[in-house]
């Protein structure tokens, strides 16, 4: 906040924050207004509030500029995923996964397999985005071909991707959460298991039960077989088409630059489209930039009449491309404006600071830190900012209540990172919705792991006094918590998700 800007009072801060929350819920969820319009309107209201308290328009733009700079790599990754999907579609890489998925996967187990499969990929690569953007896209294609609920499938993909991300010592957010509080990474991961494992177990059981209770139409097996046969006739399917996937997995595990890895995977897919499928360079370029369309199949199937293809299969294949991500990037800019105006107004810090004065117990401290982390991530859409702000607000309070920093780092993840893709205006939600092809508000109720983590954190805090604080590590009488993170960790690295 600029030195000339007056700190707003608690009453007007609470009033504006309540009005913003009501407008978001009513405008987006109830009235169904365009989210971009709601965010711009609320951003304008927060900007006006800031100006009335001595702030400046330049201040809001400076904050927005910093957010855009921080998220620039994420936005470029978003565009790269559009290219990946288009090039992998014309090369046959995604159809290869869909074909074998249709052949091997029982529809009743698709939800739980989506959860477990993306969890495994995220654990080994440390990236929820990479898991959702590769295996997740293929699973969504299988679900579409099987005519299975896409919202539940997307929720299972998202849950698995984030669960694996939390298990992985390669995850940038997991590393950052431990470093911010000055604790060992592997101790942090072990401590996460008290909430992550129960949340994952409940999610897996629910996905399994949803699948087992799925009503399969009498004609579904025949429809699945017909879709598989059609794909086999449209593409030359062989294991070479897995090379782009291998490039992405290798690059993720070795922590190579994301954009370089995605470019190489796209280039490999383009080469395979020409060599394996016999597509023309013009068709490959069109698929990468404008998106794949079944009409491009004629470039390597000259006698094909695309009008005879089933509408459901055409809808499944017609996707991707650089241009397909324009709307998501515009959405992100609207979200950045809203978050910047909210930060510039100072109302969030006023409310959080004042609220801490009423926190007088270990239980209340944990619950307050969870609420604050969740509020900050939903307001800023930046997990790194959330981690540092939460630590700044609660480190002393945790020390005072004899709570170990590992409990704080877990609270920051459960409340300030995992719920991020559930809010339509965050970068992660924009990415997931654009990549999986399902609106945030449609998949959010089914992304079970992403809110069960905070539920189990709350549960451990609530029952702590009666369970000997099981899962909630306390400081010994002679033990002190680190007051500062290691010097090398104070500057957050570039977020890669």
C-alpha positions as CSV (number, residue, x, y, z in Angstrom):
1,X,0.0,0.0,0.0
2,X,1.5,3.4,-1.0
3,X,2.7,5.7,1.9
4,X,0.1,8.3,0.9
5,X,-2.8,5.8,1.0
6,X,-4.9,5.6,4.2
7,X,-5.6,2.3,5.7
8,X,-9.4,1.7,5.4
9,X,-11.4,1.1,8.6
10,X,-12.7,-2.3,9.6
11,X,-16.4,-1.5,9.0
12,X,-16.1,-0.3,5.4
13,X,-13.6,-3.1,4.7
14,X,-16.0,-5.7,6.0
15,X,-18.9,-4.1,4.1
16,X,-17.0,-4.1,0.7
17,X,-15.7,-7.7,1.3
18,X,-19.1,-9.0,2.0
19,X,-20.6,-7.2,-1.0
20,X,-17.9,-8.7,-3.2
21,X,-18.5,-12.2,-1.9
22,X,-22.3,-11.8,-2.4
23,X,-21.8,-10.4,-5.9
24,X,-19.5,-13.3,-6.9
25,X,-21.9,-16.0,-5.6
26,X,-25.0,-14.3,-6.9
27,X,-23.6,-13.0,-10.2
28,X,-21.7,-16.1,-11.3
29,X,-23.4,-19.0,-9.6
30,X,-27.0,-17.9,-9.3
31,X,-27.6,-15.4,-12.1
32,X,-25.2,-17.0,-14.5
33,X,-23.6,-13.7,-15.6
34,X,-20.4,-13.8,-17.6
35,X,-17.6,-14.2,-15.1
36,X,-15.4,-11.7,-16.9
37,X,-18.1,-9.0,-16.5
38,X,-18.5,-9.8,-12.8
39,X,-14.7,-9.6,-12.2
40,X,-14.3,-6.4,-14.1
41,X,-17.2,-4.7,-12.3
42,X,-16.0,-5.8,-8.9
43,X,-12.4,-4.8,-9.8
44,X,-13.7,-1.3,-10.7
45,X,-15.6,-1.1,-7.3
46,X,-12.4,-2.1,-5.4
47,X,-10.4,0.4,-7.4
48,X,-12.8,3.2,-6.6
49,X,-12.6,2.3,-2.9
50,X,-8.8,2.4,-3.1
51,X,-8.9,5.9,-4.8
52,X,-11.2,7.2,-2.1
53,X,-8.6,6.2,0.5
54,X,-5.7,7.9,-1.3
55,X,-4.7,5.1,-3.7
56,X,-3.9,5.7,-7.3
57,X,-4.8,4.0,-10.6
58,X,-1.1,3.6,-11.3
59,X,-0.9,1.6,-8.1
60,X,-3.5,-0.8,-9.2
61,X,-1.8,-1.2,-12.6
62,X,1.6,-1.7,-10.9
63,X,0.2,-4.6,-8.9
64,X,-1.5,-6.0,-12.0
65,X,1.7,-5.7,-13.9
66,X,3.6,-7.7,-11.2
67,X,0.9,-10.4,-11.3
68,X,1.0,-10.7,-15.1
69,X,4.8,-10.9,-15.0
70,X,4.6,-13.7,-12.4
71,X,2.0,-15.6,-14.4
72,X,3.4,-14.9,-17.8
73,X,5.0,-18.4,-18.1
74,X,1.6,-19.9,-17.0
75,X,-0.2,-18.0,-19.8
76,X,2.4,-19.1,-22.3
77,X,2.0,-22.7,-21.1
78,X,-1.8,-22.2,-21.6
79,X,-1.2,-21.3,-25.3
80,X,1.3,-24.2,-25.6
81,X,-1.3,-26.7,-24.4
82,X,-3.6,-25.5,-27.1
83,X,-0.9,-26.3,-29.7
84,X,-0.1,-29.6,-28.0
85,X,-3.8,-30.7,-28.2
86,X,-4.1,-29.7,-31.8
87,X,-0.8,-31.4,-32.9
88,X,-1.4,-34.5,-30.8
89,X,-4.8,-34.9,-32.3
90,X,-3.7,-34.8,-35.9
91,X,-0.6,-37.0,-35.2
92,X,-2.9,-39.7,-33.6
93,X,-1.3,-39.5,-30.1
94,X,-4.5,-38.6,-28.3
95,X,-6.6,-40.9,-30.5
96,X,-4.1,-43.7,-29.7
97,X,-4.9,-43.3,-25.9
98,X,-8.6,-43.1,-26.6
99,X,-8.6,-46.2,-28.8
100,X,-6.8,-48.3,-26.2
101,X,-8.8,-46.8,-23.4
102,X,-12.0,-47.8,-25.1
103,X,-10.6,-51.3,-25.7
104,X,-9.3,-51.9,-22.2
105,X,-11.2,-49.8,-19.6
106,X,-14.5,-50.9,-18.1
107,X,-16.6,-47.7,-18.1
108,X,-17.6,-48.4,-14.4
109,X,-14.0,-48.0,-13.3
110,X,-13.2,-44.9,-15.4
111,X,-13.7,-42.3,-12.6
112,X,-11.4,-44.1,-10.1
113,X,-8.8,-44.9,-12.8
114,X,-8.8,-41.2,-13.8
115,X,-8.1,-40.3,-10.2
116,X,-5.4,-42.9,-9.6
117,X,-3.8,-42.5,-13.0
118,X,-3.3,-38.7,-12.8
119,X,-2.2,-39.1,-9.2
120,X,0.6,-41.4,-10.3
121,X,1.7,-39.1,-13.2
122,X,1.7,-36.0,-10.9
123,X,3.7,-37.8,-8.2
124,X,6.5,-38.7,-10.7
125,X,6.5,-35.4,-12.5
126,X,5.6,-32.9,-9.7
127,X,3.1,-31.1,-11.9
128,X,-0.7,-31.1,-11.7
129,X,-0.9,-29.1,-14.9
130,X,1.3,-31.5,-16.9
131,X,-0.7,-34.5,-15.6
132,X,-4.1,-33.0,-16.5
133,X,-2.8,-31.7,-19.8
134,X,-1.5,-35.1,-21.0
135,X,-3.2,-38.1,-19.4
136,X,-6.1,-36.0,-18.3
137,X,-6.9,-34.9,-21.8
138,X,-6.8,-38.5,-23.0
139,X,-9.1,-39.6,-20.2
140,X,-11.6,-36.9,-21.1
141,X,-11.6,-38.2,-24.6
142,X,-12.3,-41.7,-23.5
143,X,-15.1,-40.4,-21.3
144,X,-16.6,-38.5,-24.2
145,X,-16.4,-41.5,-26.5
146,X,-18.1,-43.7,-23.8
147,X,-20.8,-41.0,-23.2
148,X,-19.8,-40.8,-19.5
149,X,-20.4,-37.8,-17.3
150,X,-17.6,-35.3,-18.2
151,X,-18.0,-33.1,-15.1
152,X,-17.4,-36.1,-12.8
153,X,-14.5,-37.3,-15.0
154,X,-12.9,-33.8,-14.9
155,X,-13.3,-33.6,-11.2
156,X,-11.6,-37.0,-10.8
157,X,-8.7,-35.9,-13.1
158,X,-8.3,-32.7,-11.1
159,X,-8.4,-34.5,-7.8
160,X,-5.8,-37.1,-8.8
161,X,-3.5,-34.4,-10.3
162,X,-3.5,-32.4,-7.2
163,X,-3.1,-35.4,-4.8
164,X,-0.1,-36.6,-6.7
165,X,1.3,-33.0,-6.8
166,X,1.2,-32.9,-2.9
167,X,2.9,-36.3,-2.7
168,X,5.8,-35.3,-5.0
169,X,9.1,-33.9,-3.8
170,X,9.4,-32.4,-7.3
171,X,6.4,-30.1,-6.9
172,X,7.3,-26.4,-6.9
173,X,4.4,-25.5,-4.6
174,X,5.2,-28.4,-2.1
175,X,8.8,-27.2,-2.1
176,X,7.8,-23.6,-1.6
177,X,5.4,-24.3,1.3
178,X,8.1,-26.1,3.2
179,X,10.8,-23.5,2.5
180,X,8.6,-20.6,3.5
181,X,8.3,-21.9,7.1
182,X,12.0,-23.1,7.1
183,X,11.2,-26.9,7.4
184,X,12.5,-30.0,5.7
185,X,10.7,-30.9,2.5
186,X,10.2,-34.6,3.3
187,X,9.0,-33.9,6.9
188,X,6.5,-31.5,5.3
189,X,5.3,-34.2,2.8
190,X,4.9,-36.8,5.7
191,X,2.9,-34.3,7.7
192,X,0.7,-33.6,4.7
193,X,-0.4,-37.2,4.8
194,X,-2.5,-36.7,7.9
195,X,-5.0,-34.8,5.8
196,X,-4.1,-35.8,2.2
197,X,-4.4,-39.6,2.6
198,X,-7.8,-39.6,4.2
199,X,-9.0,-37.1,1.6
200,X,-7.7,-39.2,-1.2
201,X,-9.1,-42.4,0.3
202,X,-12.6,-40.9,0.6
203,X,-12.4,-39.4,-2.9
204,X,-11.3,-42.8,-4.4
205,X,-14.1,-44.7,-2.7
206,X,-16.7,-42.1,-3.9
207,X,-15.4,-42.3,-7.5
208,X,-15.5,-46.1,-7.3
209,X,-19.1,-46.1,-6.0
210,X,-20.2,-43.5,-8.6
211,X,-18.8,-45.8,-11.3
212,X,-20.2,-49.0,-9.9
213,X,-23.6,-47.4,-9.7
214,X,-23.5,-46.0,-13.2
215,X,-26.4,-46.9,-15.4
216,X,-24.9,-48.4,-18.6
217,X,-27.2,-48.2,-21.6
218,X,-27.9,-51.4,-23.4
219,X,-26.2,-50.1,-26.5
220,X,-23.1,-48.7,-24.8
221,X,-20.8,-51.7,-25.5
222,X,-21.7,-51.6,-29.2
223,X,-21.2,-47.8,-29.3
224,X,-17.8,-48.1,-27.6
225,X,-16.7,-50.8,-30.1
226,X,-18.0,-48.7,-33.0
227,X,-16.0,-45.6,-31.8
228,X,-12.9,-47.7,-31.4
229,X,-13.2,-49.2,-34.8
230,X,-13.8,-45.8,-36.4
231,X,-10.7,-44.4,-34.8
232,X,-8.7,-47.4,-36.0
233,X,-9.9,-46.7,-39.5
234,X,-9.1,-43.0,-39.4
235,X,-5.5,-43.2,-38.0
236,X,-2.5,-45.5,-38.3
237,X,-2.2,-46.3,-34.6
238,X,1.2,-47.6,-33.4
239,X,3.4,-47.2,-30.3
240,X,5.6,-44.5,-32.0
241,X,2.8,-42.1,-31.2
242,X,3.7,-42.3,-27.5
243,X,7.0,-40.4,-28.2
244,X,5.5,-36.9,-27.5
245,X,4.2,-38.2,-24.2
246,X,7.6,-39.6,-23.3
247,X,9.1,-36.2,-24.1
248,X,6.7,-34.4,-21.7
249,X,7.2,-36.9,-18.9
250,X,11.0,-36.9,-19.2
251,X,11.1,-33.1,-19.3
252,X,8.8,-32.8,-16.3
253,X,10.8,-35.4,-14.2
254,X,14.1,-33.7,-15.1
255,X,12.6,-30.3,-14.5
256,X,13.5,-28.9,-17.9
257,X,12.0,-25.6,-19.0
258,X,8.3,-26.2,-19.5
259,X,7.8,-24.2,-22.7
260,X,10.8,-25.9,-24.3
261,X,9.5,-29.3,-23.4
262,X,6.0,-28.5,-24.8
263,X,7.5,-27.1,-28.0
264,X,9.6,-30.3,-28.5
265,X,6.6,-32.5,-27.8
266,X,4.5,-30.5,-30.3
267,X,7.3,-30.6,-32.9
268,X,7.6,-34.4,-32.4
269,X,3.9,-34.8,-32.8
270,X,3.9,-32.7,-36.0
271,X,6.7,-34.9,-37.4
272,X,4.8,-38.0,-36.6
273,X,1.7,-36.6,-38.2
274,X,3.6,-36.2,-41.5
275,X,5.6,-39.5,-41.3
276,X,3.2,-41.9,-39.7
277,X,-0.2,-40.5,-40.7
278,X,0.9,-38.9,-44.0
279,X,-0.7,-35.5,-43.2
280,X,0.4,-32.4,-45.1
281,X,2.4,-29.7,-43.5
282,X,-0.4,-27.2,-44.1
283,X,-2.9,-29.5,-42.2
284,X,-0.5,-29.9,-39.3
285,X,0.0,-26.1,-39.1
286,X,-3.7,-25.5,-39.2
287,X,-4.3,-28.1,-36.4
288,X,-1.7,-26.5,-34.2
289,X,-2.8,-22.9,-34.7
290,X,-6.6,-23.0,-35.5
291,X,-7.3,-26.4,-33.8
292,X,-7.9,-29.8,-35.2
293,X,-11.0,-30.4,-37.2
294,X,-12.1,-33.7,-38.7
295,X,-12.0,-32.1,-42.2
296,X,-8.2,-32.3,-41.8
297,X,-8.4,-36.1,-41.8
298,X,-8.9,-35.9,-45.6
299,X,-5.2,-34.8,-45.9
300,X,-4.2,-38.4,-45.2
301,X,-7.5,-40.1,-45.9
302,X,-8.3,-38.8,-49.4
303,X,-11.5,-40.8,-49.9
304,X,-13.0,-40.0,-46.5
305,X,-16.4,-38.4,-46.4
306,X,-16.3,-36.5,-43.0
307,X,-20.0,-35.9,-43.1
308,X,-20.5,-39.6,-42.4
309,X,-18.6,-39.6,-39.1
310,X,-20.7,-39.8,-36.0
311,X,-21.4,-36.3,-34.5
312,X,-20.2,-37.4,-31.1
313,X,-16.9,-38.6,-32.5
314,X,-16.4,-35.4,-34.5
315,X,-17.2,-33.3,-31.3
316,X,-14.6,-35.4,-29.5
317,X,-11.8,-34.8,-32.1
318,X,-12.5,-31.2,-32.9
319,X,-10.5,-29.4,-30.3
320,X,-7.2,-27.7,-29.5
321,X,-5.1,-25.1,-31.3
322,X,-3.5,-21.8,-30.3
323,X,-6.6,-19.8,-30.9
324,X,-8.7,-21.9,-28.6
325,X,-6.9,-20.4,-25.6
326,X,-7.6,-16.8,-26.4
327,X,-10.7,-16.8,-24.2
328,X,-8.9,-18.3,-21.3
329,X,-6.1,-15.7,-21.5
330,X,-8.7,-12.9,-21.6
331,X,-10.4,-14.5,-18.6
332,X,-7.0,-14.5,-16.8
333,X,-6.5,-10.8,-17.5
334,X,-9.9,-9.9,-16.0
335,X,-9.0,-12.0,-13.0
336,X,-5.7,-10.2,-12.6
337,X,-7.5,-6.9,-12.6
338,X,-9.9,-8.0,-9.9
339,X,-7.2,-9.4,-7.7
340,X,-5.0,-6.4,-8.2
341,X,-7.8,-3.9,-7.3
342,X,-8.7,-6.0,-4.2
343,X,-5.0,-6.1,-3.1
344,X,-4.7,-2.3,-3.7
345,X,-7.8,-1.6,-1.6
346,X,-6.1,-3.1,1.5
347,X,-9.4,-4.4,2.8
348,X,-8.3,-8.0,3.0
349,X,-5.3,-7.3,5.2
350,X,-7.4,-5.1,7.5
351,X,-10.0,-7.8,8.1
352,X,-7.4,-10.5,8.6
353,X,-5.3,-8.5,10.9
354,X,-8.3,-7.5,13.1
355,X,-9.6,-11.0,13.1
356,X,-6.4,-12.4,14.6
357,X,-7.0,-10.3,17.8
358,X,-9.9,-12.7,18.6
359,X,-7.9,-15.9,18.1
360,X,-6.8,-17.2,21.5
361,X,-6.4,-20.9,21.2
362,X,-4.5,-23.5,19.1
363,X,-7.7,-24.7,17.5
364,X,-8.7,-21.2,16.6
365,X,-5.3,-20.4,15.2
366,X,-5.3,-23.4,12.9
367,X,-8.9,-22.6,11.7
368,X,-8.1,-19.0,11.2
369,X,-5.0,-19.8,9.1
370,X,-7.0,-22.2,7.0
371,X,-9.7,-19.5,6.4
372,X,-7.1,-16.9,5.7
373,X,-5.2,-19.1,3.3
374,X,-8.3,-20.0,1.4
375,X,-9.4,-16.3,1.3
376,X,-6.1,-15.1,0.0
377,X,-5.7,-17.8,-2.7
378,X,-9.2,-17.1,-4.0
379,X,-8.6,-13.4,-4.0
380,X,-5.1,-13.4,-5.5
381,X,-5.0,-16.7,-7.4
382,X,-1.3,-17.0,-6.6
383,X,-0.2,-19.8,-4.2
384,X,3.3,-18.2,-3.6
385,X,1.8,-14.9,-2.5
386,X,-0.6,-16.9,-0.3
387,X,2.2,-18.8,1.3
388,X,4.2,-15.7,2.2
389,X,1.3,-13.7,3.4
390,X,-0.1,-16.5,5.5
391,X,3.3,-17.0,7.1
392,X,3.7,-13.3,7.8
393,X,0.2,-13.2,9.4
394,X,0.4,-16.4,11.5
395,X,4.0,-17.4,12.2
396,X,4.1,-15.5,15.5
397,X,0.6,-16.7,16.4
398,X,1.6,-20.3,15.8
399,X,4.7,-19.9,18.0
400,X,2.5,-18.3,20.8
401,X,0.1,-21.3,20.7
402,X,3.0,-23.8,20.6
403,X,2.0,-25.1,17.2
404,X,4.8,-26.6,15.0
405,X,5.6,-24.8,11.7
406,X,4.8,-28.0,9.9
407,X,1.2,-27.5,10.9
408,X,1.4,-24.0,9.3
409,X,2.9,-25.3,6.1
410,X,0.2,-28.0,5.9
411,X,-2.5,-25.4,6.5
412,X,-1.1,-23.2,3.8
413,X,-1.3,-26.1,1.3
414,X,-4.7,-27.5,2.4
415,X,-6.3,-24.0,2.5
416,X,-4.2,-21.9,0.2
417,X,-3.2,-24.1,-2.7
418,X,-5.4,-27.2,-3.2
419,X,-8.7,-25.2,-3.4
420,X,-7.3,-22.8,-6.1
421,X,-8.8,-24.5,-9.2
422,X,-12.3,-24.4,-7.7
423,X,-12.7,-20.7,-8.2
424,X,-13.4,-19.7,-11.9
425,X,-11.2,-16.6,-11.8
426,X,-7.9,-18.2,-10.8
427,X,-5.2,-19.1,-13.3
428,X,-5.4,-22.8,-12.4
429,X,-9.1,-22.9,-12.9
430,X,-8.8,-21.2,-16.2
431,X,-6.1,-23.7,-17.2
432,X,-8.1,-26.7,-16.1
433,X,-11.4,-25.6,-17.7
434,X,-9.6,-24.8,-21.0
435,X,-7.6,-28.0,-21.0
436,X,-10.3,-30.5,-19.9
437,X,-13.1,-28.8,-21.7
438,X,-15.4,-28.6,-18.7
439,X,-16.5,-25.3,-17.0
440,X,-15.1,-24.8,-13.5
441,X,-18.5,-24.6,-11.8
442,X,-19.4,-27.9,-13.5
443,X,-16.4,-29.9,-12.3
444,X,-15.9,-28.2,-8.9
445,X,-18.5,-30.3,-7.0
446,X,-16.7,-33.4,-8.1
447,X,-13.1,-32.3,-7.4
448,X,-13.4,-34.1,-4.1
449,X,-9.8,-34.1,-3.0
450,X,-9.5,-30.3,-3.5
451,X,-11.9,-29.5,-0.7
452,X,-11.7,-32.7,1.4
453,X,-8.1,-31.7,2.4
454,X,-9.3,-28.6,4.1
455,X,-12.2,-30.6,5.6
456,X,-9.8,-33.0,7.3
457,X,-7.6,-30.1,8.4
458,X,-10.6,-28.6,10.1
459,X,-11.5,-31.9,11.6
460,X,-8.1,-32.5,13.1
461,X,-8.1,-29.0,14.7
462,X,-11.6,-29.4,16.1
463,X,-11.1,-32.8,17.8
464,X,-7.5,-32.0,18.8
465,X,-8.2,-31.4,22.5
466,X,-9.9,-34.8,22.8
467,X,-7.4,-36.8,20.7
468,X,-4.1,-35.6,22.2
469,X,-3.7,-33.4,19.1
470,X,-3.4,-36.4,16.8
471,X,-1.9,-35.2,13.5
472,X,-1.3,-31.8,14.9
473,X,2.3,-31.5,16.0
474,X,3.0,-29.3,19.0
475,X,6.2,-27.6,20.0
476,X,7.9,-28.9,23.1
477,X,8.4,-26.5,26.0
478,X,12.0,-26.0,25.2
479,X,11.6,-26.1,21.4
480,X,11.3,-22.9,19.3
481,X,10.0,-22.4,15.8
482,X,12.1,-20.9,13.0
483,X,11.4,-17.2,12.8
484,X,12.6,-16.7,9.2
485,X,12.8,-19.0,6.2
486,X,16.3,-19.8,4.9
487,X,17.7,-16.8,3.1
488,X,17.9,-18.6,-0.2
489,X,14.1,-19.2,0.0
490,X,12.8,-15.7,0.6
491,X,12.5,-14.9,-3.1
492,X,9.9,-17.2,-4.7
493,X,11.0,-19.0,-7.9
494,X,9.1,-18.8,-11.1
495,X,5.8,-20.7,-10.7
496,X,5.5,-23.7,-13.0
497,X,2.6,-25.6,-11.5
